[in-house]
Amino acid sequence: MVTKKELLSKIAVEKRLSALHLKRIVRLRIALKKIEVLIDKDNDITDDTYVKCNELIRSTLVITI
């Protein structure tokens, strides 16, 4: 069985992407899932919802070294 880390490494080699870039892609997918959940909860999409989505993206995409 292949671990998640091994799979990401294989993709990085094939696509010649850095591991940092792959982490960012994974985090972006996580952020998009969170946004879907946020929008599903919110029946009325307002400017406040837009602000929450932007904050969610910013907080999820922060890369810690």
C-alpha positions in Angstrom: 0.0 0.0 0.0 1.3 3.4 -0.9 1.3 6.2 1.7 0.0 9.7 1.0 3.5 11.1 1.3 4.9 8.5 -1.3 2.1 9.4 -3.7 2.7 13.1 -3.4 6.5 12.5 -3.9 5.7 10.5 -7.1 3.5 13.2 -8.4 6.1 15.8 -7.6 8.8 13.9 -9.6 6.4 13.3 -12.5 5.3 16.9 -12.7 8.6 18.4 -11.5 6.8 20.3 -8.8 8.3 21.2 -5.4 6.9 19.6 -2.3 5.9 23.0 -1.0 3.8 23.6 -4.2 2.1 20.2 -3.6 1.3 21.1 0.0 -0.3 24.3 -1.3 -2.5 22.4 -3.8 -3.6 20.1 -1.0 -4.4 23.0 1.3 -6.3 24.7 -1.5 -8.5 21.6 -1.9 -9.1 21.6 1.8 -10.1 25.3 1.7 -12.5 24.7 -1.2 -14.2 21.9 0.8 -14.5 24.1 3.8 -16.0 26.9 1.6 -18.6 24.4 0.2 -19.6 23.5 3.7 -19.8 27.2 4.7 -22.0 28.0 1.7 -24.2 25.0 2.2 -24.9 26.2 5.8 -25.6 29.8 4.7 -28.9 30.0 2.9 -28.5 33.7 2.1 -25.1 34.5 0.5 -24.0 38.0 1.4 -20.9 40.1 1.6 -20.3 38.6 5.0 -20.2 35.2 3.5 -17.6 36.4 0.9 -15.4 37.8 3.7 -15.6 34.6 5.6 -14.6 32.6 2.5 -11.6 34.9 1.9 -10.5 34.5 5.6 -10.9 30.8 5.3 -8.7 30.6 2.2 -6.1 32.8 3.8 -5.9 30.8 7.0 -5.8 27.5 5.2 -3.1 28.5 2.7 -0.7 29.8 5.3 2.4 27.7 4.9 4.3 27.0 8.0 8.0 26.1 7.7 
